[in-house]
C-alpha cells in the first residue's frame, strides 16, 4: 500500500486510488461481510418498492413490509460496521477480533439509532447544499469508528463529528469524484439493462414484453433497480475511502500511520538481526568446541551438520521476496505466469467463502457454549462429554419447524385476504350489469364493439358521464382492433396504442388526429379526475363515429 507523508493531509484522488487498491488486494473476507449485510436490504427495498407500487392490496401489507425493510436496514448497518472494522485492522496490520453476540447486539443498537436520523438529515442537508459534505461524512464515520472501545452512542457521535469537520476541502473533492463515478456506473448499468432485451432478440430470437414496447422499462421500478445496483457497486469504495480518511485523521494524535509504515521495516530488521547473530555466534561456538581436548568425532560431525543446516536456512531466508532488493538483477529469469482472470476470480471467491466459514463456525461454538452456561441442568450439559447431541439437534429441528409453521400461516393469511378482496371486487355492485367500468384491468376485448357503444349510451342516460367516456374509449380501441389497426394487450397503455397506430396507419393522418384527440380527452378526464359534462361525452361519441367511418372507408 502506498504511504503518504506522515502528518500531512492526504490528497483526495490519492485517497480514492488507495481505497481501490485496498479493496482489490486481500479484502475478500471484508467484501463478503459487506454484501452479506447489504444485499438483503437492497433486495427487500426493491421488493417493497415494487409491491407497494403495483399490488392492489398494498395498503394491507404496508406495515409488516415496512417492518421487514427496517430489520434489513439494521442488519445492513451491523455488517457495514464489521466491514469497516475489518478494513481498519487490515490497514493497521492487525488480526480482526472475534465478534461476540453481545458486541453484535450493542453495535446494532448504536448503528440503528444513529443512522435513523440520517434518513431525515441527509435529504435536508442536500437541499441546503453546503452542509451536505459534513453531514454525509458524519454518518459514514459512524460506521467506520464503531470499534471495541466504543461503548456508548454519545462518544461515537462525538468522535465521528470531529473526523467529519477535518479537512473539508478534501472531503468535498472526494464527494465530487465519487459522484461522477457513481453517475458513470449508473449510466453504464442503464445502457446494459436497456440493451439486454434487444440482444436476446437479435442473437437468440427471444421476443419479450420490452422488445414489443420499449417504454415498459422506463418506470420507477427500473430506476429503483438501477439505484440498488449502483449503490452496491460504489458504496464499498466510498466506505473504504472514509476508513482511510479516519485512519489518517486519528493518526495525527496516535501515530498509527507511522507505526504501520515502519512495521515492515522493523520486521525485516529483526530478521536481519537474527541472521547476523546466528552468523556471528555460530563460528565462535564451533571454534570453542574445536579447542576442547575431549571433543569427540561425533560432536564435530554434529557441529558440521548444524553449520550446513544454518547456511541452508540463511540462504532460503535471503531468497524470500522481501529481501529481493539484495539480489542482483537476472534478465534471464522470467517471472512466473500469473493465473487468468477467471481462475483468479474463482480463487478469490473460494478464499472469501473459506475465510467466512471460519468465523461462522466459531460463532456456532460460542453459541453452544452460551447455551451450556445458561442451561447447565438440561440436556445441553451432555455436550461436554462429546457423545450425545440429540438434545441439541431436537431443539434445532423444533425451531426450524416452528419458523416454517409461522411462515406457512403468514402466507396462508395473506392468500385468504387477497382472495377475499378479489371476491369483493368481482361481486361488488356493477352499474352496467355485466362489467365494472371502474376496473383498470378490463380491456377492449372483454366485450364486442356494439356492446361497448350500448353501455356508453346506457351510462349517458343514467348521467354517469365518466363511465360513459370510459366505455366510448374502449369502443374506439375495439373498432381499431376489429380493423387490424392495433392489437389489444393488457400491458399496453394508450401511448403504446398511439405508437402502434402511427406505424400501421401512417398514411391516414385524419385517423391519427382523431385517435390522439380521444386519448387526450379521456386521460384528462379519467386520470386527471376532472369533471365530465354531457357535451364532452357527446363530442367524444361523434369522434368515435368519425373514427369508425374513417376505418371503414379505408378497409
Secondary structure, DSSP 8 states (H G I E B T S, - for coil): -----TTS---HHHHHHHHHHHHHSS-HHHHHHHHHHHHHHHHHHHHHHHHHHH-TTHHHHHHHHHHHHHHHHHHHHHHHHHHHHHHHHHHTT-------HHHHHHHHHHHHHHHHHHHHHHHHHHHH-TTHHHHHHHHHHHHHS--TT--SHHHHHHHHHHHHSSSHHHHHHHHHHHHHHHHHHHHHHHHHHHHHHHHHHHHH----HHHH-GGGG-SHHHHHHHHHHHHHHHHHHHHHHHHHHHHHHHHHHH-HHHHHHHHHHHHHHHHHHHHHHHHHHHHHHHHHHHH-TT--HHHHHHHHHHHHHHHHHHHHHHTSGGGGGGS---TT--------HHHHHHHHHHHHHHHHHHHHHHHHHHHHHHHHHHTTTSGGGGGGGTS--HHHHHHHHHHHHHHHHHHHHHHHHHHHHHHHHHHHHHHS--TTSS--TT-TT--GGGS-HHHHHHHHHHHHHTT-HHHHHHHHHHHHHHHHHHTTSS---TT--HHHHHHHHHHHSTT-HHHHHHHHHHHHHHHHHHTS-----HHHHHHHHHHHHHHHHHHHHH-
